Amino acid sequence: MSGSTPRAPFNLNAWIDANQHLLKPPVGNVQVWQDADLMVTLVGGPNRRTDFHDDPIEEFFYQLRGDMVLRVMEEDGKPPRDIPIREGDVFLAPAHLRHSPQRPEPGSIGLVVEFARPAGVRDAFEWYCMSCHRLVHRAEVQLQSIVDDLPPIFAGFYADDAARVCPHCGAVHPGRDWPEELRPQTAGTRAAAEAAEAAEAAEGTNDPQDPHSQDVQAP
């Protein structure tokens, strides 16, 4: 039995509220404990990322608020598949599943748990062509801090024009964001988009500059 002093429990919801400002862009995530064998991270939405994580160990997802989509690349050369993880859902990603956590909902919050990496065990981040779905670029890292280690890797790929050219078909990876037609959607973001379209259509129908747009009034 370990002789270390146990940490005091705390209220997670209160902790989230106190750190809410960090769970938004551009930071987006906070690691709860810095000196534990488990990396416990709170991640907020919305986010923008097109990478796929090759994690050498299992990764546990618990969606606390709102919904997310886990986009997975199961076979090189085939389109990715979206796995919806709704509020209250848990999901255990197996080791080496290429996965891209997509959190399009503002205000959504997820808990991600994974073991700290032993020395010599490296994570990788991959980007796939959006035309032929083949591997475009892979970057490996000895991961120590999710918050500190990942942004330089992503920024390096986004800024490297040569690295974003697909070696298989020549298409250029867009970098930071998905094209409009490929952006992941949750039920919440789809409903919001439909409501916005309906409001825009209604506004156009009732355009006061158009004499034919006014509702017919009873005499």
Helices and strands as residue ranges (DSSP letters): H 12-18, G 20-22, E 29-31, E 38-44, E 52-54, E 59-65, E 68-73, E 81-85, E 90-93, E 98-102, E 109-115, E 123-128, E 135-141, H 146-159, G 180-182, H 187-205
